[in-house]
């Protein structure tokens, strides 16, 4: 009975032990979620992960020792990464070496489960379990069992697999995170290094561009100085008694000089834009005036060509906008000059329109349409590249730098717009230019104020259909009914018919370029049919517009038509600037004898400027450099009314000379004569105390006009704006 009781007690103890083990195993299974969370952070290293896994592994069974062998990426060998207890590391390493030699190790790797194999001494067992994820084998788990344990519960085996899978995934994530972090550090270092290299390259490019710009500015200066002599002496020559052949040669020299100056300006403009993005100078300006001025400016360039230059301004274009008038005009000049260059006959039309507007501003849309040679397909974008033209052959007919269109696009982009082309070979081209202009105001004079014109009738004699359309629309907006005739004879026939039918025309506008027009005869017959008719001649330019009145016309109006000028003429008022079409006004003798000090070291320019001044009636004295100019002013300041100061001179340049004159208290006007064409050149002159600046080459009327303005005390740019200046020192 005692034996049975003892056996029963042993059985109870066994069941209690199994129950405790099951409860521990259940608690372990439940806590695996916490284990997963513990090893989830990406920044954990293998040792931290192993330490966390060890606590759970030792709860599975009474391991004598546990260890992790991880694959070394350098040589792909399995190396001991952690052992518990650390004193068992040598025994574990010997055991693994044995299993590798027996081929058991590689077999266990492929099982992806816990396997129990005999130990090296055959007295105990070893648990091997691959440490792997679904895609990678990272290592091997090794567990040495105590001598009395020869089996492994299935539940324990499953828990071991779960723990090791989570461990493997944590190790994989940590390794990937480490690589990503190392890559990020490397990438950041690379970016920092490349950024520094790029900044250095940009700085080198900026320095190179500035050096190039200085070189071009210096070359511009050196070329402009002799150009002043060429243009100036040609102007003086044209004012002498010449034969027709000599005058033709002089005109050729002048045109060649102007072409060379255009070339210099384009290269200088391009260098300024390339070196440093220019800023816009915002001011109010009239876009219609700018467009019409450009059309008149290109008229001399088409002399002798059967080309009509037309300007169309749509109703939506306001009379005043805010923007950079100089940049806006520069693009128009480039586009119109390009059209003139590639058009031999037909017409060139400059059209202003508005694409859209709001409270802040508007988008101006300019179209320059020509009937020239056109541009082949595939070349429409190439022509906007630097130094590129559609025709690049060695025998090309048309010259130029290939910079004008490139400069125009860059300036347009500066004004938040663009430039592009539509064209077909032999069909002409349309160049588009858009710019955003700010805070515009309504037109200064609205066409509808001329209400007395409503219902009037006009006869328009013009052989150009586009110009007829432009003028017809302008008359229509004034309320004037327009009838068109393509020939002078047809216009006279309409006047005769109107007289027979008891009707009449109020106005007759006649293009002076009509092929069949005999001006005097036309005027006489038109008057005979309609005595009250207002007879108006129009055309691109007239040396003596007054002659039209002598042969029977009431007025002459210069094309392109301006919205404010046309209604004035129809109302019977004289057109504004009517006499300006005759060319520059002759130089009037001065009301008082002005004595001018000319500081210039170039003998050719000295003689030229002196001759221009003497022809205008001024008295001139020469100073060969800035030092001499300062000395002359210091000795006899009351002698001089004004100084014309060259900038680059030996011993003392114009800037230093002007500063010395101002330091000594002399306030007479100083006008710079400079071959520097950059904005900063002018600014340097004004900051030195000069009152104004003339850029070489300049015409005599420009110089005389600026002299009279400042000699009269209108010193808008100078430091003293108080009438006639005090010529003596301050003390």
C-alpha positions as CSV (number, residue, x, y, z in Angstrom):
1,X,0.0,0.0,0.0
2,X,2.9,2.3,0.8
3,X,4.4,1.7,-2.6
4,X,1.2,2.6,-4.3
5,X,0.8,5.8,-2.3
6,X,4.3,6.8,-3.1
7,X,3.8,6.2,-6.8
8,X,0.6,8.2,-6.7
9,X,2.4,11.1,-5.1
10,X,5.1,10.9,-7.7
11,X,2.4,11.0,-10.4
12,X,0.8,14.0,-8.8
13,X,4.1,15.9,-8.6
14,X,4.7,15.1,-12.3
15,X,1.3,16.4,-13.3
16,X,1.8,19.6,-11.3
17,X,5.2,20.1,-12.9
18,X,3.7,19.6,-16.3
19,X,0.9,21.9,-15.5
20,X,3.3,24.6,-14.3
21,X,5.3,24.1,-17.5
22,X,2.2,24.4,-19.6
23,X,1.2,27.6,-17.8
24,X,4.7,29.0,-18.3
25,X,4.6,28.0,-22.0
26,X,1.1,29.6,-22.3
27,X,2.3,32.8,-20.7
28,X,5.3,32.7,-23.0
29,X,3.2,32.3,-26.0
30,X,0.9,35.2,-24.9
31,X,3.9,37.4,-24.3
32,X,5.5,36.9,-27.8
33,X,3.5,39.9,-29.0
34,X,5.3,42.0,-26.4
35,X,8.6,40.5,-27.6
36,X,7.8,41.5,-31.2
37,X,7.1,45.1,-30.1
38,X,10.3,45.1,-28.1
39,X,12.5,44.3,-31.1
40,X,10.5,46.3,-33.7
41,X,12.5,49.6,-33.6
42,X,14.7,49.9,-36.6
43,X,17.7,51.4,-34.9
44,X,18.3,48.3,-32.6
45,X,21.6,46.6,-33.1
46,X,22.1,42.7,-33.2
47,X,23.3,42.6,-29.6
48,X,20.2,44.3,-28.2
49,X,18.0,42.0,-30.3
50,X,19.8,38.9,-29.1
51,X,19.5,40.1,-25.5
52,X,15.8,40.5,-25.9
53,X,15.4,37.1,-27.6
54,X,17.6,35.4,-25.0
55,X,15.1,36.0,-22.2
56,X,12.3,34.3,-24.1
57,X,14.5,31.5,-25.4
58,X,15.6,30.5,-21.9
59,X,12.0,30.3,-20.8
60,X,11.3,27.6,-23.4
61,X,13.5,24.9,-21.8
62,X,16.5,24.5,-19.5
63,X,19.2,25.2,-22.1
64,X,22.7,24.7,-21.0
65,X,23.8,27.4,-23.4
66,X,22.2,29.2,-26.4
67,X,24.0,31.1,-29.1
68,X,23.4,33.0,-32.4
69,X,25.7,32.6,-35.5
70,X,25.2,35.3,-38.1
71,X,26.3,35.4,-41.7
72,X,29.2,37.9,-42.2
73,X,28.6,39.9,-45.4
74,X,32.3,40.3,-45.9
75,X,33.2,36.6,-46.3
76,X,29.8,34.9,-46.1
77,X,30.9,32.8,-43.1
78,X,28.8,32.1,-40.0
79,X,30.3,33.8,-37.0
80,X,29.3,33.8,-33.4
81,X,27.3,36.9,-32.6
82,X,26.2,36.2,-29.1
83,X,26.3,33.5,-26.4
84,X,24.6,32.9,-23.1
85,X,26.3,32.3,-20.8
86,X,29.4,33.9,-22.3
87,X,31.6,31.3,-20.7
88,X,30.0,28.6,-22.9
89,X,31.1,30.4,-26.1
90,X,34.1,28.1,-26.6
91,X,32.1,24.9,-26.1
92,X,29.4,26.2,-28.5
93,X,32.0,27.1,-31.2
94,X,33.6,23.6,-31.0
95,X,30.1,22.0,-31.3
96,X,29.3,24.0,-34.4
97,X,32.7,23.2,-36.0
98,X,31.9,19.6,-35.4
99,X,28.4,19.9,-36.9
100,X,29.8,21.7,-40.0
101,X,32.3,18.9,-40.5
102,X,29.6,16.3,-40.2
103,X,27.4,18.1,-42.8
104,X,24.6,18.5,-40.2
105,X,24.9,22.2,-40.1
106,X,24.1,22.8,-43.8
107,X,21.3,20.2,-43.6
108,X,19.7,22.0,-40.6
109,X,19.8,25.3,-42.5
110,X,17.5,23.9,-45.1
111,X,14.9,22.6,-42.6
112,X,13.6,25.9,-41.5
113,X,12.5,24.3,-38.2
114,X,14.0,23.1,-34.9
115,X,16.0,19.9,-35.3
116,X,17.6,17.9,-32.5
117,X,20.9,16.2,-33.3
118,X,23.5,14.3,-31.2
119,X,26.2,16.4,-29.6
120,X,29.9,16.0,-30.3
121,X,30.4,13.8,-27.2
122,X,27.2,11.8,-27.9
123,X,26.1,12.2,-24.3
124,X,23.6,15.1,-24.9
125,X,21.8,16.7,-27.8
126,X,22.0,20.0,-29.7
127,X,19.0,22.1,-31.0
128,X,19.7,23.7,-34.4
129,X,17.3,26.2,-36.0
130,X,18.0,28.4,-39.0
131,X,17.6,32.1,-38.4
132,X,15.8,33.2,-41.5
133,X,13.0,35.3,-43.0
134,X,10.9,34.3,-46.0
135,X,13.6,35.6,-48.3
136,X,16.9,35.5,-46.5
137,X,19.0,33.2,-44.3
138,X,20.7,35.4,-41.7
139,X,22.3,32.8,-39.4
140,X,21.7,29.8,-37.1
141,X,20.4,29.3,-33.6
142,X,22.3,26.8,-31.4
143,X,20.9,25.4,-28.1
144,X,22.9,23.0,-26.0
145,X,20.6,20.7,-23.9
146,X,21.4,19.3,-20.5
147,X,22.4,15.6,-20.4
148,X,19.1,14.4,-19.0
149,X,17.0,16.0,-21.8
150,X,16.6,14.0,-25.0
151,X,13.4,15.3,-26.5
152,X,11.8,18.6,-27.4
153,X,8.1,19.2,-27.0
154,X,6.2,20.1,-30.2
155,X,4.7,23.2,-28.6
156,X,8.2,24.3,-27.5
157,X,9.5,23.7,-31.0
158,X,6.7,25.9,-32.5
159,X,7.4,28.7,-30.0
160,X,11.1,28.5,-30.8
161,X,10.3,28.9,-34.5
162,X,8.1,31.9,-33.8
163,X,10.7,33.6,-31.6
164,X,13.5,33.0,-34.0
165,X,11.4,34.2,-37.0
166,X,10.7,37.5,-35.2
167,X,14.3,37.7,-34.2
168,X,15.4,37.2,-37.8
169,X,13.0,39.8,-39.1
170,X,14.2,42.3,-36.5
171,X,17.8,41.6,-37.5
172,X,17.0,42.0,-41.2
173,X,15.1,45.3,-40.6
174,X,18.0,46.6,-38.5
175,X,20.5,45.7,-41.2
176,X,18.4,47.4,-43.9
177,X,17.9,50.5,-41.7
178,X,21.6,50.6,-41.1
179,X,22.3,50.5,-44.8
180,X,19.7,53.1,-45.6
181,X,21.1,55.3,-42.9
182,X,24.6,54.8,-44.2
183,X,23.4,55.5,-47.7
184,X,21.7,58.7,-46.5
185,X,24.8,59.8,-44.8
186,X,26.8,59.0,-47.9
187,X,24.2,60.7,-50.1
188,X,24.2,63.8,-47.8
189,X,28.0,64.0,-47.9
190,X,27.8,63.5,-51.7
191,X,25.2,66.2,-52.0
192,X,27.2,68.5,-49.8
193,X,30.3,67.9,-51.8
194,X,28.5,68.3,-55.2
195,X,26.7,71.4,-53.9
196,X,30.1,72.9,-52.9
197,X,31.5,71.9,-56.3
198,X,28.4,73.4,-58.1
199,X,28.7,76.6,-56.1
200,X,32.3,76.8,-56.9
201,X,31.5,76.2,-60.6
202,X,28.8,78.9,-60.5
203,X,31.1,81.3,-58.8
204,X,33.8,80.6,-61.5
205,X,31.1,81.0,-64.2
206,X,30.0,84.3,-62.6
207,X,33.5,85.6,-62.5
208,X,34.1,84.5,-66.1
209,X,30.9,86.2,-67.2
210,X,31.8,89.4,-65.3
211,X,35.3,89.3,-66.9
212,X,33.7,88.7,-70.3
213,X,31.3,91.6,-69.7
214,X,34.1,93.9,-68.6
215,X,36.0,92.9,-71.7
216,X,33.1,93.6,-74.0
217,X,32.4,96.8,-72.2
218,X,36.0,97.9,-72.7
219,X,35.9,96.8,-76.3
220,X,32.6,98.8,-76.7
221,X,34.3,101.8,-75.2
222,X,37.3,101.5,-77.5
223,X,35.1,101.1,-80.6
224,X,32.7,103.9,-79.7
225,X,35.5,106.4,-79.4
226,X,36.5,106.2,-83.1
227,X,32.9,105.6,-84.0
228,X,32.1,109.1,-82.6
229,X,34.6,110.5,-85.0
230,X,33.1,108.6,-88.0
231,X,29.5,109.5,-87.3
232,X,30.3,113.1,-86.2
233,X,32.5,114.0,-89.2
234,X,30.0,112.3,-91.5
235,X,27.3,114.6,-90.1
236,X,29.5,117.6,-90.5
237,X,30.3,116.5,-94.1
238,X,26.6,116.2,-94.9
239,X,26.2,119.8,-93.9
240,X,28.6,121.0,-96.5
241,X,28.1,121.6,-100.3
242,X,28.3,118.1,-101.8
243,X,27.6,116.7,-105.2
244,X,24.9,114.0,-105.4
245,X,27.5,111.3,-105.7
246,X,29.4,112.7,-102.6
247,X,26.2,112.9,-100.6
248,X,25.5,109.3,-101.5
249,X,28.9,108.2,-100.3
250,X,28.5,110.2,-97.1
251,X,25.1,108.6,-96.5
252,X,26.6,105.1,-97.0
253,X,29.3,105.9,-94.4
254,X,26.6,107.0,-92.0
255,X,24.5,103.9,-92.5
256,X,27.6,101.7,-92.1
257,X,28.4,103.4,-88.9
258,X,24.8,103.0,-87.6
259,X,25.0,99.2,-88.5
260,X,28.2,98.8,-86.7
261,X,26.8,100.6,-83.6
262,X,23.8,98.3,-83.7
263,X,26.1,95.3,-83.7
264,X,28.0,96.7,-80.7
265,X,24.8,97.4,-78.8
266,X,23.5,93.9,-79.4
267,X,26.7,92.2,-78.2
268,X,26.8,94.5,-75.2
269,X,23.1,93.9,-74.4
270,X,23.6,90.1,-74.6
271,X,26.7,90.2,-72.3
272,X,24.8,92.3,-69.7
273,X,21.8,89.9,-69.7
274,X,24.1,86.8,-69.6
275,X,26.3,88.1,-66.8
276,X,23.6,89.3,-64.5
277,X,19.8,89.3,-64.8
278,X,18.9,92.9,-65.2
279,X,16.2,94.5,-63.2
280,X,13.1,96.3,-64.6
281,X,12.8,100.1,-64.3
282,X,9.0,100.6,-63.8
283,X,7.4,103.8,-65.0
284,X,4.3,105.0,-66.8
285,X,4.5,104.9,-70.6
286,X,2.1,105.0,-73.6
287,X,2.4,101.7,-75.5
288,X,0.9,103.2,-78.7
289,X,3.4,106.0,-78.7
290,X,6.2,103.4,-78.3
291,X,4.9,101.3,-81.2
292,X,4.3,104.2,-83.6
293,X,7.8,105.6,-82.7
294,X,9.4,102.3,-83.6
295,X,7.5,102.2,-86.9
296,X,8.8,105.6,-87.8
297,X,12.2,104.7,-86.6
298,X,12.5,101.8,-89.1
299,X,11.1,103.8,-92.1
300,X,14.6,105.0,-93.2
301,X,15.8,101.4,-93.3
302,X,13.3,100.5,-96.0
303,X,14.0,103.4,-98.2
304,X,13.8,102.3,-101.8
305,X,12.0,99.1,-101.0
306,X,8.3,98.7,-101.9
307,X,7.3,98.0,-98.2
308,X,4.5,99.5,-96.2
309,X,5.1,99.8,-92.5
310,X,1.8,99.7,-90.6
311,X,0.7,100.0,-87.0
312,X,-2.5,98.6,-85.6
313,X,-3.6,99.4,-82.0
314,X,-6.7,97.5,-80.8
315,X,-9.4,99.2,-78.7
316,X,-8.4,97.3,-75.6
317,X,-5.0,98.8,-75.4
318,X,-5.0,101.5,-72.7
319,X,-3.4,104.9,-73.2
320,X,-1.0,104.5,-70.3
321,X,0.6,101.4,-68.6
322,X,3.3,100.8,-66.0
323,X,6.3,98.8,-67.0
324,X,9.9,99.1,-68.3
325,X,9.4,101.3,-71.4
326,X,13.1,100.9,-72.5
327,X,12.9,97.1,-72.4
328,X,9.5,97.0,-74.1
329,X,10.8,99.3,-76.9
330,X,14.0,97.3,-77.2
331,X,12.0,94.1,-78.0
332,X,9.9,96.0,-80.5
333,X,13.0,97.4,-82.2
334,X,14.6,93.9,-82.4
335,X,11.4,92.3,-83.9
336,X,10.7,95.1,-86.3
337,X,14.4,95.3,-87.3
338,X,14.3,91.5,-87.9
339,X,11.2,91.9,-90.1
340,X,12.8,94.7,-92.1
341,X,16.0,92.6,-92.7
342,X,14.1,89.7,-94.2
343,X,11.4,91.5,-96.1
344,X,12.0,92.9,-99.6
345,X,8.5,93.8,-100.6
346,X,4.9,93.8,-99.3
347,X,4.2,95.1,-95.8
348,X,5.3,94.9,-92.1
349,X,2.5,95.3,-89.6
350,X,3.0,95.9,-85.8
351,X,-0.1,95.1,-83.9
352,X,-0.8,95.9,-80.2
353,X,-3.5,94.0,-78.3
354,X,-4.4,92.8,-74.8
355,X,-4.9,89.1,-74.0
356,X,-6.2,89.5,-70.6
357,X,-6.5,92.0,-67.7
358,X,-7.4,92.3,-64.1
359,X,-7.2,94.9,-61.3
360,X,-3.4,94.5,-61.1
361,X,-2.4,94.7,-64.7
362,X,-2.7,93.3,-68.2
363,X,-1.0,91.0,-70.6
364,X,0.1,92.9,-73.6
365,X,0.3,90.9,-76.8
366,X,2.4,92.3,-79.7
367,X,2.4,90.8,-83.2
368,X,4.9,91.7,-85.9
369,X,3.7,90.3,-89.2
370,X,5.8,90.5,-92.4
371,X,5.6,89.3,-96.0
372,X,9.3,88.2,-96.0
373,X,11.1,85.0,-96.8
374,X,9.7,83.0,-93.9
375,X,11.3,80.4,-91.7
376,X,11.5,76.7,-92.5
377,X,9.9,74.1,-90.3
378,X,12.2,73.0,-87.5
379,X,13.9,76.3,-87.3
380,X,11.3,78.2,-85.3
381,X,13.0,77.6,-82.0
382,X,16.6,77.5,-83.3
383,X,16.4,81.2,-84.3
384,X,16.0,82.2,-80.6
385,X,19.3,80.5,-79.7
386,X,22.4,82.6,-79.3
387,X,24.3,83.4,-82.6
388,X,21.8,81.4,-84.6
389,X,19.9,82.2,-87.8
390,X,17.6,80.2,-90.0
391,X,20.1,80.5,-92.9
392,X,23.6,79.5,-91.7
393,X,25.2,78.8,-95.0
394,X,28.4,80.5,-96.0
395,X,26.6,82.3,-98.9
396,X,23.7,83.6,-96.8
397,X,22.2,86.8,-98.0
398,X,21.3,88.4,-94.7
399,X,23.8,89.5,-92.1
400,X,23.5,90.2,-88.4
401,X,24.8,88.8,-85.2
402,X,22.0,86.3,-84.4
403,X,21.6,88.0,-81.0
404,X,18.5,90.1,-81.5
405,X,15.9,87.4,-81.1
406,X,17.8,85.7,-78.2
407,X,17.9,89.1,-76.4
408,X,14.2,89.7,-77.1
409,X,13.2,86.4,-75.6
410,X,15.3,86.9,-72.5
411,X,13.8,90.4,-72.0
412,X,10.3,89.1,-72.6
413,X,10.8,86.5,-69.9
414,X,12.1,89.2,-67.6
415,X,8.7,90.9,-68.2
416,X,6.9,87.6,-67.4
417,X,6.1,87.0,-71.1
418,X,7.6,85.2,-74.0
419,X,8.5,85.5,-77.7
420,X,7.7,82.9,-80.4
421,X,7.3,82.7,-84.1
422,X,4.8,81.4,-86.7
423,X,6.1,81.1,-90.2
424,X,6.3,79.1,-93.4
425,X,8.9,79.6,-96.2
426,X,7.8,82.1,-98.7
427,X,4.7,83.0,-96.7
428,X,6.2,85.5,-94.3
429,X,6.3,85.4,-90.5
430,X,4.4,86.4,-87.4
431,X,6.5,87.1,-84.3
432,X,4.6,87.2,-81.0
433,X,5.7,89.0,-78.0
434,X,3.9,89.1,-74.6
435,X,4.6,91.1,-71.5
436,X,2.8,91.6,-68.2
437,X,2.4,95.4,-67.5
438,X,1.3,96.7,-64.2
439,X,-1.3,99.1,-62.8
440,X,-2.4,100.6,-66.1
441,X,-4.8,103.6,-66.3
442,X,-7.5,104.3,-68.9
443,X,-6.6,106.2,-72.1
444,X,-5.8,109.8,-71.6
445,X,-8.1,110.8,-74.5
446,X,-11.1,108.6,-75.4
447,X,-12.2,108.6,-79.0
448,X,-15.8,108.9,-78.1
449,X,-15.4,112.4,-76.9
450,X,-15.4,113.5,-80.5
451,X,-19.1,113.2,-80.7
452,X,-19.4,115.8,-83.4
453,X,-17.8,113.4,-85.9
454,X,-20.6,110.9,-85.6
455,X,-22.5,110.5,-88.9
456,X,-19.8,112.1,-91.0
457,X,-18.7,110.5,-94.2
458,X,-15.1,109.9,-95.3
459,X,-13.6,108.8,-98.6
460,X,-10.4,106.8,-98.2
461,X,-8.1,106.4,-101.2
462,X,-5.4,103.8,-100.4
463,X,-3.9,100.9,-102.4
464,X,-2.9,99.0,-99.3
465,X,-5.7,96.7,-98.0
466,X,-4.3,96.3,-94.5
467,X,-3.8,100.1,-94.0
468,X,-7.3,100.7,-95.4
469,X,-8.6,98.2,-92.8
470,X,-6.7,99.9,-89.9
471,X,-7.8,103.4,-90.9
472,X,-11.4,102.3,-91.6
473,X,-11.7,100.8,-88.1
474,X,-10.3,103.9,-86.5
475,X,-12.8,106.1,-88.4
476,X,-15.6,103.6,-87.6
477,X,-14.8,104.0,-83.9
478,X,-15.3,107.7,-84.3
479,X,-18.7,107.2,-85.9
480,X,-17.4,108.2,-89.3
481,X,-18.8,106.2,-92.3
482,X,-16.0,105.2,-94.6
483,X,-15.9,104.4,-98.3
484,X,-12.7,103.0,-99.8
485,X,-11.1,103.3,-103.2
486,X,-7.9,101.6,-104.3
487,X,-6.9,104.2,-106.9
488,X,-6.9,108.0,-107.2
489,X,-9.1,107.8,-110.3
490,X,-11.6,105.6,-108.5
491,X,-11.8,108.1,-105.6
492,X,-12.4,111.1,-108.0
493,X,-15.2,109.0,-109.7
494,X,-16.9,108.5,-106.3
495,X,-16.7,112.2,-105.6
496,X,-18.3,113.0,-109.0
497,X,-21.1,110.4,-108.5
498,X,-21.8,111.8,-105.0
499,X,-22.2,115.3,-106.5
500,X,-24.6,114.1,-109.2
501,X,-26.7,112.3,-106.6
502,X,-26.8,115.3,-104.2
503,X,-24.6,113.6,-101.6
504,X,-21.3,114.7,-100.2
505,X,-18.3,113.5,-98.4
506,X,-17.0,115.4,-95.4
507,X,-13.4,114.1,-95.6
508,X,-11.1,112.6,-98.2
509,X,-8.0,110.9,-97.0
510,X,-5.4,110.2,-99.7
511,X,-2.3,108.0,-99.6
512,X,0.5,110.0,-101.2
513,X,2.0,106.7,-102.5
514,X,-0.9,105.9,-104.8
515,X,0.7,104.9,-108.1
516,X,-1.8,107.0,-110.3
517,X,-1.9,110.0,-108.0
518,X,-1.2,113.5,-109.4
519,X,-1.4,115.5,-106.2
520,X,-2.2,119.0,-107.6
521,X,-4.7,117.7,-110.2
522,X,-6.4,115.5,-107.6
523,X,-6.8,118.3,-105.2
524,X,-8.2,120.7,-107.8
525,X,-10.8,118.2,-109.1
526,X,-11.8,117.1,-105.6
527,X,-12.4,120.7,-104.7
528,X,-14.5,121.2,-107.8
529,X,-16.8,118.4,-106.9
530,X,-17.0,119.1,-103.2
531,X,-15.9,122.6,-102.2
532,X,-16.4,122.0,-98.4
533,X,-14.4,118.8,-98.4
534,X,-11.6,118.4,-95.9
535,X,-8.8,117.0,-98.0
536,X,-6.1,115.2,-96.1
537,X,-2.9,113.6,-97.4
538,X,-1.1,110.9,-95.5
539,X,2.1,108.9,-95.9
540,X,5.1,107.5,-94.0
541,X,7.3,110.6,-94.1
542,X,7.6,114.0,-95.8
543,X,10.6,116.3,-95.9
544,X,8.2,119.3,-96.3
545,X,4.7,118.5,-95.2
546,X,3.8,122.2,-95.7
547,X,3.9,121.8,-99.5
548,X,0.7,119.8,-99.5
549,X,-1.2,122.9,-98.3
550,X,0.3,124.9,-101.2
551,X,-1.2,122.5,-103.8
552,X,-4.7,122.4,-102.3
553,X,-4.6,119.9,-99.3
554,X,-5.8,121.0,-95.9
555,X,-3.4,118.9,-93.9
556,X,-0.7,116.1,-94.0
557,X,-0.7,113.3,-91.4
558,X,2.2,111.1,-91.0
559,X,1.7,107.3,-90.7
560,X,1.4,105.2,-88.7
561,X,-1.9,106.7,-87.6
562,X,-2.2,107.6,-83.9
563,X,-5.6,107.4,-82.1
564,X,-5.2,110.9,-80.7
565,X,-3.9,112.6,-83.8
566,X,-6.5,111.5,-86.4
567,X,-9.6,113.0,-84.6
568,X,-7.8,116.3,-84.1
569,X,-7.3,116.6,-87.8
570,X,-10.9,115.6,-88.6
571,X,-12.0,118.4,-86.2
572,X,-9.9,120.9,-88.1
573,X,-7.1,121.2,-85.5
574,X,-3.5,121.2,-86.7
575,X,-1.9,117.8,-86.1
576,X,0.5,117.6,-83.2
577,X,4.2,117.6,-84.2
578,X,3.2,118.3,-87.8
579,X,6.5,119.9,-88.6
580,X,8.6,117.2,-87.0
581,X,8.2,115.0,-90.1
582,X,10.5,117.4,-91.9
583,X,13.4,116.0,-89.9
584,X,15.5,117.6,-87.2
585,X,15.0,121.3,-86.7
586,X,18.0,123.4,-87.7
587,X,20.2,124.5,-84.9
588,X,19.2,128.0,-83.8
589,X,21.8,130.5,-82.7
590,X,22.2,130.8,-79.0
591,X,20.5,133.7,-77.2
592,X,23.7,134.3,-75.3
593,X,27.4,133.5,-76.0
594,X,28.2,130.4,-73.9
595,X,31.8,129.6,-73.1
596,X,32.4,125.9,-72.8
597,X,35.4,124.0,-71.5
598,X,35.9,120.8,-73.4
599,X,38.1,118.2,-71.5
600,X,39.2,115.5,-73.9
601,X,42.5,113.8,-74.7
602,X,41.7,112.5,-78.2
603,X,42.8,115.1,-80.9
604,X,40.2,113.8,-83.4
605,X,37.4,114.0,-80.9
606,X,38.6,117.4,-79.7
607,X,38.4,118.9,-83.2
608,X,35.1,117.2,-84.0
609,X,33.3,118.4,-80.8
610,X,34.8,121.8,-81.1
611,X,33.6,122.2,-84.7
612,X,30.0,121.0,-83.6
613,X,30.0,123.6,-80.8
614,X,31.4,126.4,-82.9
615,X,28.8,125.8,-85.6
616,X,26.1,126.2,-82.9
617,X,27.6,129.5,-81.9
618,X,29.4,128.5,-78.7
619,X,32.9,129.5,-77.6
620,X,35.2,126.6,-76.8
621,X,38.4,126.0,-74.9
622,X,40.3,122.7,-74.7
623,X,41.7,120.9,-71.7
624,X,43.8,117.8,-72.6
625,X,43.0,115.8,-69.5
626,X,41.1,116.0,-66.2
627,X,44.1,117.7,-64.4
628,X,44.2,120.5,-66.9
629,X,40.4,120.9,-66.6
630,X,40.6,121.3,-62.8
631,X,43.4,123.8,-63.1
632,X,41.6,125.9,-65.6
633,X,38.4,126.0,-63.4
634,X,40.4,126.8,-60.3
635,X,42.3,129.7,-61.9
636,X,39.4,131.3,-63.8
637,X,36.0,129.8,-62.8
638,X,34.0,132.8,-63.9
639,X,35.2,132.2,-67.5
640,X,33.2,129.1,-68.2
641,X,29.5,128.4,-68.4
642,X,29.6,124.6,-68.7
643,X,32.1,121.7,-68.9
644,X,32.0,118.8,-71.3
645,X,34.0,116.1,-69.6
646,X,35.4,113.0,-71.3
647,X,35.7,110.1,-68.8
648,X,38.8,108.1,-69.8
649,X,41.8,110.5,-69.8
650,X,45.4,110.3,-68.7
651,X,46.8,111.8,-65.4
652,X,43.2,112.3,-64.1
653,X,40.1,110.8,-65.5
654,X,36.7,112.6,-65.8
655,X,35.3,111.1,-62.7
656,X,38.1,112.2,-60.4
657,X,38.3,115.6,-62.1
658,X,34.6,116.2,-61.4
659,X,34.9,115.1,-57.8
660,X,37.8,117.6,-57.4
661,X,35.8,120.4,-59.0
662,X,32.9,119.7,-56.7
663,X,35.1,119.4,-53.6
664,X,36.5,122.9,-54.4
665,X,32.9,124.2,-54.4
666,X,32.5,125.0,-58.1
667,X,28.9,124.3,-59.2
668,X,28.9,125.0,-62.9
669,X,27.2,122.2,-65.0
670,X,29.4,119.2,-65.9
671,X,28.2,116.9,-68.8
672,X,29.9,113.6,-69.2
673,X,31.0,112.5,-72.7
674,X,31.5,108.8,-72.4
675,X,31.9,105.8,-74.6
676,X,30.6,103.6,-71.7
677,X,27.2,102.3,-72.6
678,X,26.3,100.5,-69.4
679,X,23.7,101.8,-66.9
680,X,26.4,101.7,-64.2
681,X,28.6,104.0,-66.3
682,X,26.0,106.6,-66.3
683,X,25.3,106.1,-62.5
684,X,29.0,106.5,-61.8
685,X,29.0,109.8,-63.6
686,X,26.0,111.1,-61.7
687,X,27.4,109.9,-58.3
688,X,30.6,111.8,-59.1
689,X,28.6,115.1,-59.3
690,X,28.0,115.3,-63.0
691,X,24.7,116.7,-64.2
692,X,24.1,114.6,-67.2
693,X,25.6,112.1,-69.6
694,X,26.0,111.8,-73.4
695,X,27.0,108.4,-74.8
696,X,29.2,108.3,-77.8
697,X,28.6,108.4,-80.6
698,X,26.0,111.2,-80.4
699,X,24.6,113.7,-82.9
700,X,25.3,117.4,-82.6
701,X,21.6,118.3,-81.9
702,X,21.7,115.9,-78.9
703,X,24.7,117.6,-77.5
704,X,23.4,121.1,-78.2
705,X,20.0,120.3,-76.7
706,X,21.5,119.0,-73.4
707,X,23.9,122.0,-73.2
708,X,21.0,124.5,-73.6
709,X,19.0,122.6,-71.0
710,X,21.7,122.8,-68.3
711,X,23.1,126.2,-69.2
712,X,19.5,127.5,-68.7
713,X,19.5,126.2,-65.2
714,X,17.2,123.2,-65.8
715,X,19.4,120.9,-63.8
716,X,17.2,117.9,-63.2
717,X,19.9,115.4,-62.7
718,X,22.5,117.5,-60.9
719,X,23.1,118.0,-57.2
720,X,22.1,121.7,-57.3
721,X,18.7,122.5,-58.9
722,X,18.6,126.3,-58.2
723,X,19.0,128.1,-61.5
724,X,22.3,129.5,-62.7
725,X,25.1,127.9,-60.8
726,X,27.6,129.7,-58.7
727,X,30.8,129.5,-60.8
728,X,33.2,130.5,-58.0
729,X,34.5,128.4,-55.2
730,X,32.8,128.3,-51.9
731,X,35.7,129.8,-50.1
